[in-house]
Amino acid sequence: MDSLKSLGELGLGSRLKRLSEACMKNIQQAYNHFNIDFDPYLFPAFYNIAKHSSITNNRLLELLQTSQPAVTQTINKLNKKELIVIIPDDEDRRKKKVSLSEKGKKLHIRMQPLWQAMTEAVETYTQGKHSSILEHINHFEDALHSGTFLKTILDNMKKRLEIPIIDFTAEHRDAFYDLNIEWLETYFYVEDFDKEVLSNPEKHILGPGGYIFFAVEDGKAVGTVALMKADNNCYELTKMAVHPSMRGRKVGQQLMQHCIDFGRENNFDMLFLYSNTLLDNAIYIYRKYGFKEVPVEPDSPYQRSNIKMELKL
């Protein structure tokens, strides 16, 4: 028997507190699922800081309608996580101006799709036809405790993460070059071989029997990957790049799965790739999809590569 439920309206305060705790637990599980290191209790402050280019601690106190110690504690936690930058006010040293750090800005971009998925999930379990607030709470609590609320968040996020993948078109030709050059300049350097292939994909990839795919959102290519034909019905998975604003949405993994499915549907014998062990996350993902390490040949086409991996289809 649920004692709080039996109290009816008298137990409303306690029910709301329990509901809040259960909701925060589910939200934390959602963050963890997507490998986002964030405390949901910091959300109101983080959201308001992100909304303003710069905000004082006093203004944040007004917006959150909470206590000064609570605001100070929250700011300190965000600062410890390196998500914000704190600058004393020039006119009043007792005041502090708070803004997102570069790390905070990247996290803010990454979390927005998940926040929308959470909003939609809350709406799903709070907009039914109920005669009282207690019935709403009962319905929402059941969803929280049964796991259906979390599942709804993950399902909503999956729909938002899925991006259409299309074959090469001239419309996105420049994006193939731009996305790859940006990635190479960010993590390594551009080799002459890269420029030659990226500048003329029709000659070096499509002409010899290879393929290029694009992940497209709102008419814009936000990710790309190529399959370059090698000998014996084998293809090199290469030239994978994702726009910085889309990282964290698993676009690269969707492109990889598309290539694997495409290879199996077309009876390829094997996919292989070259990478560098400095890219820990990428190597982890390759292994996750079944790629196995093999020796790198002495005449590898990439100076930066120190690992080669294969996936038999």
C-alpha positions in Angstrom: 0.0 0.0 0.0 1.3 3.5 -0.9 0.8 5.6 2.3 1.3 8.9 0.5 -1.4 8.1 -2.1 -3.8 7.2 0.7 -3.4 10.6 2.2 -5.0 12.2 -0.9 -4.9 16.0 -1.0 -3.2 16.1 2.5 -0.1 14.4 1.1 0.2 16.7 -2.0 3.4 18.4 -0.8 5.1 15.1 -0.1 3.8 13.6 -3.4 5.2 16.5 -5.4 8.6 16.1 -3.6 8.6 12.4 -4.4 7.6 13.1 -8.0 10.4 15.6 -8.4 13.0 13.1 -7.1 11.7 10.3 -9.3 11.7 12.7 -12.3 15.3 13.8 -11.6 16.4 10.2 -11.4 14.9 9.4 -14.8 16.4 12.6 -16.3 19.8 11.6 -14.9 19.5 8.2 -16.5 18.7 9.8 -19.8 21.8 12.0 -19.6 23.9 8.9 -18.7 22.5 6.9 -21.6 23.9 9.5 -24.0 27.2 9.9 -22.1 26.4 13.5 -21.1 28.1 14.4 -17.8 25.4 16.7 -16.4 23.5 17.1 -13.1 19.8 17.8 -13.8 19.6 19.9 -10.6 21.9 22.4 -12.4 19.6 22.7 -15.4 17.6 25.9 -14.4 20.8 27.9 -13.8 22.6 26.5 -16.8 19.6 27.2 -19.1 19.3 30.8 -17.9 23.0 31.4 -18.3 22.9 30.0 -21.8 20.0 32.2 -22.6 22.0 35.3 -21.9 25.4 36.1 -23.3 26.3 37.3 -19.8 24.3 37.4 -16.6 25.0 38.6 -13.0 24.5 36.3 -10.0 21.9 38.8 -8.7 19.9 38.6 -11.9 20.2 34.8 -11.8 18.8 34.9 -8.3 15.8 37.0 -9.5 15.1 34.6 -12.4 15.3 31.4 -10.3 13.4 32.7 -7.3 15.6 30.8 -4.9 18.0 31.6 -2.1 21.4 33.3 -2.5 23.3 30.3 -1.0 21.6 28.0 -3.5 22.6 30.2 -6.5 26.1 30.5 -5.2 26.4 26.7 -4.7 25.0 26.1 -8.2 27.4 28.6 -9.8 30.3 26.9 -8.0 29.3 23.5 -9.2 29.0 24.7 -12.8 32.4 26.4 -12.5 34.0 23.2 -11.1 32.7 21.4 -14.2 34.3 24.1 -16.3 30.9 24.9 -17.9 31.0 28.6 -17.1 33.3 31.6 -16.9 33.0 33.9 -13.9 34.1 37.6 -14.2 33.8 40.1 -11.3 31.6 43.1 -12.3 33.6 46.2 -13.0 31.2 48.6 -11.2 30.4 46.4 -8.2 33.0 43.8 -7.2 30.4 42.0 -5.0 28.6 41.1 -8.2 29.8 38.5 -10.7 29.1 38.1 -14.4 28.6 34.6 -15.5 28.6 33.2 -19.0 29.1 29.8 -20.7 32.7 28.6 -21.3 33.5 27.0 -24.7 33.0 23.6 -23.0 29.6 24.9 -21.8 28.6 26.2 -25.2 29.4 22.8 -26.8 27.4 21.0 -24.1 24.5 23.4 -24.6 24.3 22.6 -28.3 24.6 18.9 -27.6 21.8 18.8 -25.0 19.2 20.8 -26.9 17.8 17.8 -28.9 17.6 15.8 -25.6 15.8 18.6 -23.8 13.2 18.6 -26.6 12.8 14.9 -26.3 12.3 15.3 -22.5 9.7 18.1 -23.0 7.8 15.9 -25.4 7.9 13.0 -22.9 6.6 15.2 -20.0 3.8 16.4 -22.3 2.9 12.8 -23.1 2.2 12.0 -19.4 0.8 15.3 -18.2 -1.8 16.3 -20.9 -4.3 13.5 -20.4 -7.9 14.1 -19.3 -7.8 13.8 -15.5 -10.2 15.3 -13.0 -7.7 16.4 -10.5 -4.0 17.1 -10.0 -3.7 13.9 -8.0 -4.8 11.9 -11.0 -2.1 13.6 -13.1 0.5 12.8 -10.4 -0.6 9.2 -10.2 -0.3 8.8 -14.0 3.1 10.5 -14.2 4.4 8.6 -11.2 3.4 5.3 -12.7 5.3 6.2 -15.9 8.4 7.2 -13.9 8.5 4.1 -11.7 7.6 1.6 -14.5 10.4 3.0 -16.8 8.0 4.0 -19.6 8.8 7.7 -19.1 12.5 7.1 -19.7 11.7 4.8 -22.6 9.6 7.6 -24.1 12.5 10.0 -23.8 14.9 7.6 -25.5 12.4 6.8 -28.3 11.8 10.5 -28.9 15.5 11.1 -29.0 16.0 8.2 -31.4 13.6 9.8 -33.8 15.3 13.2 -33.5 18.8 11.6 -34.0 17.8 9.6 -37.1 18.9 11.7 -40.1 18.2 10.7 -43.7 21.2 9.4 -45.6 21.3 9.8 -49.3 23.6 9.0 -52.2 26.1 11.5 -53.7 24.5 14.4 -55.5 26.2 17.4 -57.2 24.3 19.6 -54.9 26.3 18.5 -51.9 29.6 18.1 -53.7 31.3 21.1 -52.0 30.1 19.8 -48.6 32.1 16.6 -49.2 35.3 18.7 -49.4 34.4 21.2 -46.7 33.3 18.7 -44.1 36.5 16.6 -44.5 38.9 19.5 -44.6 37.4 20.9 -41.4 37.8 17.5 -39.7 41.3 17.0 -40.8 42.4 20.5 -39.8 40.8 20.0 -36.4 42.4 16.7 -35.6 45.4 16.3 -37.8 46.6 17.9 -41.0 45.6 17.8 -44.7 47.8 15.6 -46.8 48.3 16.0 -50.6 46.4 12.7 -51.1 43.5 14.1 -49.2 43.3 17.2 -51.3 43.5 15.2 -54.5 40.7 12.8 -53.6 38.4 15.4 -52.0 38.8 17.8 -54.9 37.8 15.3 -57.5 35.6 12.6 -55.9 34.1 11.7 -59.3 37.6 10.6 -60.5 39.0 9.0 -57.4 35.9 7.5 -55.7 32.8 7.3 -57.9 34.5 6.6 -61.3 36.4 3.5 -60.1 33.1 2.0 -58.6 33.0 3.6 -55.2 30.2 5.4 -53.3 29.7 8.6 -51.4 26.8 9.1 -48.9 25.5 12.2 -47.1 23.6 12.7 -43.9 21.2 15.5 -44.7 19.1 17.7 -42.4 16.9 20.5 -43.6 18.4 20.3 -47.0 22.0 20.7 -45.7 24.7 18.0 -45.8 25.8 17.6 -42.1 27.9 14.5 -42.5 29.5 12.4 -45.2 31.4 9.1 -45.8 32.8 7.3 -48.7 33.4 3.7 -49.8 36.5 3.5 -52.1 36.7 0.3 -54.2 39.8 -1.8 -53.7 40.7 -5.2 -55.0 38.7 -8.5 -54.5 35.3 -6.9 -53.9 36.7 -5.0 -50.8 36.0 -1.4 -50.0 37.7 1.2 -47.9 35.5 3.1 -45.5 37.0 6.5 -45.6 36.4 10.3 -45.7 33.9 10.2 -42.8 33.3 13.7 -41.4 30.5 15.3 -39.4 29.7 19.0 -39.0 30.8 20.3 -35.5 27.3 21.4 -34.6 26.0 17.8 -35.2 28.6 16.0 -33.1 27.0 14.1 -30.2 24.0 13.1 -32.3 25.6 9.9 -33.5 25.6 10.9 -37.1 28.9 9.2 -37.7 27.5 5.9 -36.3 24.5 6.2 -38.5 26.8 6.7 -41.5 28.9 3.7 -40.5 25.8 1.5 -40.1 24.5 2.6 -43.5 27.8 1.6 -45.1 27.8 -1.8 -43.4 24.2 -2.4 -44.4 24.9 -1.2 -47.9 27.9 -3.5 -48.2 26.0 -6.6 -47.0 23.0 -5.8 -49.3 25.5 -5.6 -52.3 27.5 -8.7 -51.3 30.8 -6.9 -50.5 33.3 -9.3 -49.0 34.9 -6.8 -46.6 35.2 -3.2 -45.4 38.5 -1.8 -44.1 39.6 1.5 -42.8 42.7 3.4 -41.7 42.8 5.5 -38.5 45.0 6.7 -35.7 45.0 5.4 -32.1 44.9 8.9 -30.8 41.2 8.9 -31.7 40.1 6.7 -28.8 36.4 7.2 -29.2 36.5 6.4 -32.9 38.5 3.2 -32.4 36.1 2.2 -29.7 33.2 2.7 -32.1 34.9 0.7 -34.9 35.4 -2.2 -32.5 31.8 -1.9 -31.4 30.7 -2.4 -35.0 32.9 -5.5 -35.4 36.1 -4.1 -37.0 39.2 -6.1 -36.1 42.8 -4.7 -36.1 45.2 -6.0 -38.8 48.8 -4.9 -39.7 49.2 -1.6 -41.5 51.1 -2.2 -44.8 54.3 -0.2 -45.3 52.9 1.6 -48.3 49.8 2.9 -46.5 48.3 5.9 -48.4 48.0 8.0 -45.2 51.0 9.2 -43.3 48.9 9.9 -40.2 47.4 6.4 -39.9 49.0 3.9 -37.5 46.1 1.4 -37.3 44.2 -0.6 -39.9 40.9 -2.4 -39.2 38.8 -4.8 -41.2 35.2 -6.0 -41.1 34.3 -9.2 -43.0 30.8 -9.0 -44.3 
